[in-house]
Amino acid sequence: MRHLVAHRKLNRTREHRLALRRNMAQSLFEHGQIRTTLAKAKDVRPFVERLITLARVARGGSLAARQRLIALMGDRAIIPAEFQEQYEDMSDAARRRVRRSRSGRRYRHGQARGGQKFTTLSVVHQLIDNVAARFESRPGGYTRVIKLNPRKACDSAPMAVLQLVGEEESPGTVVRPGKTARQRRVERRYAFAAKAIKKAAARRSAGGAAAGTEAPAADAES
């Protein structure tokens, strides 16, 4: 009998399930909405609601609430969306400089410091200063679950969008996934190769035209 069993196992071990919940909550606070299966969305929703409530307490100045947030969710470093492609092309040393200062202290506010064009933003800072600030006068119900069609896979699992209230975008905006870093790199390589081919063709045509104009001149001299 399932007495006092309130959570779903999701066919995962306890450690994997907790890590999955943390990662989904961080992605939700970073992007405002995530697309996942309906079971996962229903499982992570109470956890997200609790984190936002803690963030509202931490916003009032409670250090214990901030520490509890970090213990429950972790503190991921967020790269600004406009610099994401530039960050992916950086070396490991340059990425470390973007994430940490020379003293080793992590950048948390997303402000350009230390001679860098951009620095990382802490997901806890994002949650307390940006997300929780929107729900100061709301007693609860910070998220919504929007059901989608089952995914076209072998399991046909029911899909859903977990969204922060106030993010009034249509769920159709998240159905189409964005391009991955690998796809963007491949497109850049193809574009560079196409440009090189066009330049080579232009040089060959220019060389052929020059040879054609020199030949009649040589016949006239003879």
Secondary structure, 3 states (H helix, E strand, C coil): CCCCCCCCCCCCCHHHHHHHHHHHHHHHHHHCEEEEEHHHHHHHHHHHHHHHHHHHHHHCCCHHHHHHHHHHHCCCEECCHHHHHHHHCCCHHHHHHHHECCCCCECCECCCCCCCCCCCEEHHHHHHHHHHHHCCCCCCCCEEEEECCCCCCCCCCCEEEEEECCCCCCCHHHHCCCCCHHHHHHHHHHHHHHHHHHHHHHHHHHHHHHHHHHHHHHHHHC
